[in-house]
Amino acid sequence: MPHSIGFRPLNVVLRPQSPAVEAYAAVASPTATALAQGFAPRPDLDLTFRGGHTIRDLVFVNQYLGAPSAWPAGARDSIDQGLSALMSDPGLEAVIAQYYPGHPISSRMLPSGTVTGTVGHRYYKDQAETAVTHLFQQGVLGTADPASSVICLLLPPSAILVDGLSHHKKGAAATHGEQAVHGRPARIDDEQVDSLHGLGGFHGSVHVGTTTVYYAISVYSQGTNGIDVFDTPWKNVVATLYHELCEARTDPDVEDVIRSGDASKLGWYSDHGGEIGDIPMSLAGQNLGEVMKELKLADGMTEPMQLQWSNRVHGPEGL
């Protein structure tokens, strides 16, 4: 019999001390918003492997929503270049590789694409799930194994991301197979859980027939929308998607845990901190510049990213 989890795992990237954090606190791990400040070693926050699926050799593809004209000149190329460099950098991969003991890991990016069509002012989770399903059915992953692949959706400037159902879907949540977890809802349909209140992105999965398809989504963080840290918005997007891709490969089936409450599907997770990218963000608090940095990589390029949690140093680890 599957082991039932007693809290709703987090699969989102949030601005610390934001209304979105407060909205999740009611259904997530009760200590997830009470982490100590600073970067002294914190072994109590280390990730624990729960036995679920992980992705050792990652394939990912960026899909830009909206017309190309909706995107600032050069932004999409900069995002593609930054993510490709980060995910294949040997120094950063060494941080992630500790969670795959005895095995080398790899990451490669497929050519990016465009999902044309109008993107509404608010973009909801069920819309993302529908888009991912269509993209998978259209063959966006090519010959890549879906079990090791992530489809990245990127919202254009000014679009607001909502981790909740669109109005016409709110009465049909049961179609997603969700269950309450110890009386707590699987989904959070709260106006505070959007990118105007601290949400930067999230990762999840959909089931297309018998195939599980993984995805990540990022808002174009700028001003009050999303998590605006860097001097140029595209850099915020790169850092957010780096966060989500690292989480998608170390804890890909968290969405199924949220739906079912089955803890055996968790990969690497900290009861007191969340996923690999969550803990550094919570520890940084309002000083996000301490974990969201521009780092010089092995190829000589400097790219924006977010430091990830490292069990071996019991804290965020950089280069």
C-alpha positions in Angstrom: 0.0 0.0 0.0 1.5 3.4 -1.0 2.7 5.6 1.9 0.4 8.6 2.3 2.1 12.0 2.6 0.9 14.3 5.3 1.4 17.6 3.5 1.2 19.1 0.0 4.7 19.1 -1.6 5.8 22.4 -3.2 6.6 22.4 -7.0 6.8 26.2 -7.4 9.3 29.0 -7.2 8.2 31.8 -5.0 9.5 35.2 -3.9 10.2 34.8 -0.2 7.9 36.6 2.2 5.3 37.2 -0.5 1.5 36.7 -0.4 2.0 33.5 -2.5 4.2 32.0 0.2 1.5 32.6 2.8 -1.1 31.0 0.5 0.9 27.8 0.2 1.8 27.7 3.8 -1.7 26.6 4.8 -1.4 23.4 2.7 2.3 22.7 2.5 4.9 21.5 5.0 4.3 23.5 8.2 7.9 24.6 8.5 8.5 25.5 4.8 8.2 29.2 5.6 10.1 29.3 8.8 13.7 28.7 7.6 16.6 30.5 9.3 18.4 33.3 7.5 22.0 33.0 6.3 24.1 30.3 4.9 25.6 28.5 7.8 25.6 24.7 7.3 22.1 23.4 7.8 22.1 19.6 7.6 18.6 19.6 9.0 17.5 20.9 5.6 19.2 18.3 3.5 17.3 16.5 0.8 16.3 12.9 1.3 15.7 10.4 -1.5 12.2 9.0 -1.2 12.5 6.3 -3.9 10.7 8.0 -6.8 11.7 8.6 -10.4 14.6 11.0 -11.1 16.1 12.1 -14.4 19.8 11.5 -14.8 20.2 12.3 -18.5 18.0 15.3 -19.2 16.6 16.5 -22.5 14.6 19.8 -22.5 13.0 22.1 -25.0 11.9 25.7 -24.8 8.6 26.6 -26.3 7.8 30.4 -26.4 4.2 31.3 -26.1 2.7 34.1 -28.2 3.8 35.7 -31.4 7.6 36.3 -31.8 6.7 40.1 -31.9 5.5 39.8 -28.3 9.1 39.1 -27.2 11.8 41.8 -26.9 14.5 41.6 -29.5 17.2 39.1 -28.6 15.5 37.9 -25.4 14.7 34.4 -26.7 18.2 33.8 -28.1 19.7 35.0 -24.8 17.4 32.7 -22.8 18.2 29.7 -25.0 21.9 30.4 -24.8 21.9 30.9 -21.1 19.9 27.7 -20.2 21.9 25.6 -22.6 25.2 26.8 -21.0 24.0 26.4 -17.4 22.5 22.9 -17.8 25.7 21.6 -19.5 28.3 23.4 -17.4 30.5 20.7 -15.7 30.8 22.7 -12.5 27.1 23.1 -12.0 26.4 19.6 -13.1 28.8 18.4 -10.4 26.5 19.9 -7.8 23.5 18.0 -9.2 25.5 14.8 -9.8 25.8 14.2 -6.1 22.1 13.1 -6.2 23.0 10.3 -8.7 25.8 8.6 -6.9 28.0 6.4 -9.1 26.5 7.6 -12.3 27.5 10.5 -14.7 24.8 12.8 -15.6 24.1 14.9 -18.8 21.8 17.5 -20.2 21.0 18.7 -23.7 18.6 21.2 -25.1 16.5 20.6 -28.3 15.9 23.5 -30.7 13.4 25.9 -29.3 10.0 26.6 -30.9 7.1 29.0 -30.8 3.5 28.3 -29.8 1.6 30.9 -31.8 -1.7 32.3 -30.7 -3.0 34.9 -28.2 -1.9 34.5 -24.6 -4.5 36.0 -22.3 -3.8 38.4 -19.5 -3.9 35.5 -17.0 -2.5 32.1 -17.9 -3.7 29.2 -15.8 -2.4 25.8 -14.9 -4.9 23.8 -16.9 -4.0 25.9 -20.0 -0.4 24.9 -19.5 -1.4 21.3 -19.2 -3.4 21.5 -22.4 -0.5 23.2 -24.2 2.0 20.5 -23.0 -0.3 17.7 -24.1 -0.7 19.2 -27.6 3.0 19.8 -27.9 3.8 16.2 -27.0 1.3 14.9 -29.4 2.8 17.1 -32.1 6.2 15.4 -31.5 8.0 18.4 -29.9 10.3 15.9 -28.1 11.3 14.1 -31.3 12.9 10.7 -30.4 13.7 11.7 -26.8 12.4 9.5 -24.1 9.5 11.4 -22.3 10.5 9.9 -19.0 13.8 11.9 -19.2 12.5 15.0 -20.9 11.0 18.4 -19.9 8.9 20.7 -22.1 9.5 24.3 -20.9 6.7 26.9 -21.5 7.8 30.5 -21.5 5.1 33.2 -21.0 5.6 36.5 -22.9 6.0 39.9 -21.1 3.0 41.1 -19.1 1.2 37.7 -19.0 0.3 36.7 -15.4 0.9 33.1 -14.4 -1.7 31.5 -12.1 -1.2 28.2 -10.2 -4.9 27.4 -10.3 -7.7 26.4 -12.7 -9.2 28.8 -15.2 -12.9 29.6 -14.4 -14.4 27.1 -16.7 -12.3 24.3 -15.2 -12.8 25.1 -11.5 -15.9 22.9 -11.3 -14.1 20.0 -13.1 -11.0 19.5 -10.9 -11.9 15.9 -10.4 -11.0 15.2 -14.0 -7.4 15.7 -13.0 -7.7 12.8 -10.5 -6.8 15.0 -7.6 -7.5 14.1 -4.0 -7.4 16.1 -0.8 -4.2 15.4 1.2 -5.2 15.0 4.8 -8.1 17.4 4.3 -5.9 19.9 2.3 -6.8 20.6 -1.3 -4.5 19.3 -4.1 -4.8 22.6 -6.0 -4.7 26.1 -4.6 -7.2 28.3 -6.4 -6.3 31.5 -4.6 -5.9 34.9 -6.2 -2.7 35.3 -4.2 -1.1 32.4 -6.0 -0.2 34.2 -9.2 2.9 36.0 -10.5 1.7 39.4 -9.2 2.0 38.0 -5.7 5.3 36.2 -5.8 4.9 33.2 -8.1 7.8 32.9 -10.6 7.0 29.5 -12.2 6.4 25.8 -11.4 7.0 22.4 -12.8 4.6 19.4 -13.1 3.4 16.6 -15.3 0.5 15.5 -17.4 -0.6 12.0 -18.5 -1.1 11.5 -22.2 -2.5 8.0 -22.4 -0.1 5.8 -20.5 2.8 8.3 -20.9 3.8 10.8 -18.3 5.0 14.1 -19.8 7.0 16.5 -17.7 6.9 20.3 -18.1 8.1 23.5 -16.5 6.7 27.0 -16.9 8.1 30.5 -16.3 6.7 33.9 -16.2 8.6 36.8 -17.8 9.6 38.4 -14.5 9.6 42.1 -14.7 8.7 44.8 -12.2 5.8 43.5 -10.0 5.2 40.5 -12.2 7.1 37.4 -11.1 10.5 37.5 -9.3 12.4 40.4 -10.6 16.1 40.3 -9.4 18.4 40.9 -12.4 18.9 44.1 -14.4 17.3 42.5 -17.5 14.1 40.5 -17.5 15.4 37.6 -19.7 17.9 36.9 -17.0 15.1 36.4 -14.5 13.6 33.8 -16.9 16.8 31.9 -17.2 17.3 31.8 -13.4 13.7 30.6 -12.9 13.8 27.9 -15.5 17.2 26.7 -14.2 15.5 26.4 -10.8 12.6 24.4 -12.3 14.7 22.2 -14.5 16.9 21.2 -11.5 13.8 20.4 -9.6 12.2 18.5 -12.5 15.2 16.2 -12.8 15.5 15.5 -9.0 11.8 15.3 -8.2 9.8 15.0 -11.5 6.7 13.3 -10.2 5.8 15.8 -7.5 2.6 16.7 -9.4 1.4 13.1 -9.0 2.2 13.3 -5.3 0.1 16.4 -5.0 -2.8 14.8 -6.9 -2.7 11.4 -5.0 -0.9 12.0 -1.7 1.4 9.0 -2.6 4.7 9.9 -1.0 6.5 7.0 -2.7 6.6 9.0 -5.9 8.7 11.8 -4.4 12.4 11.9 -5.6 14.7 14.1 -3.6 12.8 16.3 -1.1 13.3 18.0 2.2 10.4 17.9 4.7 11.6 21.2 6.2 12.6 23.0 3.0 11.0 21.5 -0.1 12.8 20.8 -3.4 16.4 21.4 -4.4 15.8 25.0 -5.6 13.3 26.0 -2.8 15.6 25.9 0.2 18.2 28.5 -1.0 15.4 30.9 -2.0 13.8 30.6 1.5 17.1 31.0 3.2 17.9 34.1 1.2 14.7 35.8 2.1 14.6 39.3 0.7 18.3 39.1 -0.1 17.7 37.1 -3.3 21.0 38.4 -4.8 22.8 36.0 -2.5 21.4 33.0 -4.4 20.4 34.5 -7.8 23.7 35.4 -9.3 25.6 35.8 -12.6 28.3 33.2 -12.7 31.2 32.8 -15.0 31.0 29.3 -16.4 33.6 26.9 -17.8 33.0 28.1 -21.3 34.1 31.6 -20.3 30.5 33.0 -20.5 28.7 34.7 -17.6 25.1 33.6 -17.2 22.3 34.3 -14.7 21.2 31.4 -12.5 20.1 30.4 -9.0 22.3 28.4 -6.6 20.9 25.0 -5.8 20.9 23.1 -2.5 23.9 20.8 -1.9 23.8 18.1 0.7 27.6 17.8 0.7 28.0 21.4 2.0 24.6 21.5 3.7 23.7 24.8 1.9 23.5 26.5 -1.4 26.6 25.6 -3.5 28.1 27.7 -6.4 31.2 27.5 -8.4 
